[in-house]
Amino acid sequence: MKIIIFEDEKHNAERLIHLLQQCVPILEVIAVIESVEEGIKWFNASASQADLIFMDIQLSDGNCFEMFDQVDIRIPIIFTTAYDSFALQAFKVYSVDYLMKPIDLKDLKRALEKYEYFKLPPEPAINISRIAEEFFKREHTRFMGKINNQLVYVKAKDIAYLHFSDGLTWATTLNNQKTPLDYSLDQIEKLLDKNLFFRINRQLIVHIDAIKKITTYYNSRLVIQLFPLMDMEAVISRERVSSFKSWLEGQTPSS
């Protein structure tokens, strides 16, 4: 397997090569590239074709996505990064997987297995939507926010509900911590496990474990009591009642 590595820290590149040698019987590292500028020059000048790229998102001179505006990269990519806030952007390009640093050997093996599974000659055909859905359902999925100029994150598995209020999306955790997030509800809805989360109306997404009581409401709607308690009524809109009942029975809503 011929591989290109984009990594601006030598020890990270060496560690990745060491891990790859434990996974791939025949490995050839064609190049280790440290910058966006170097990457653009390499793709424009090199006639060699790699089978797979491992790409750190933050390189020495900028964000790796700057390359995609200048060169057409048709080689499958496994992104490696310490931040998952770029996940949506990563899956818009020719991405196989998105590994969080420090890279775990089991995660690396799974990513390589995924690459082999989705690879079809003469060019790999990657089912991006399936890969993205699998990634975003992992328990370590996190959402970034900011409190008093300090970046914070909330783990998806800790969220009780999310609601839109005063122009912001707020996450309330199961232990009643509230955090403003840098995402819209529409974006977040696509990233959550549909077996666990349900959007009951335009302003509110709830986790199944946060639902404590469900009662009938006027005009064929339902109202739910959540824990932690909310300042607003959690009303399930009439057009979503049927889907909500199916979801409670374990039937995953269609996307």
Secondary structure, DSSP 8 states (H G I E B T S, - for coil): -EEEEE-S-HHHHHHHHHHHHTT-SS-EEEEEE-SHHHHHHHHHH-----SEEEEESEETTEEGGGGGGTS---S-EEEEES--TTHHHHTTSSEEEEEESS--HHHHHHHHHHHHHH--SSS----HHHHHHHHHTSTT-EEEEEETTEEEEEEGGGEEEEEEETTEEEEEETT--EEEESS-HHHHHHHS-TTTEEEEETTEEEEGGGEEEEEEETTTEEEEEESS--SS-EEE-GGGHHHHHHHHTT-----
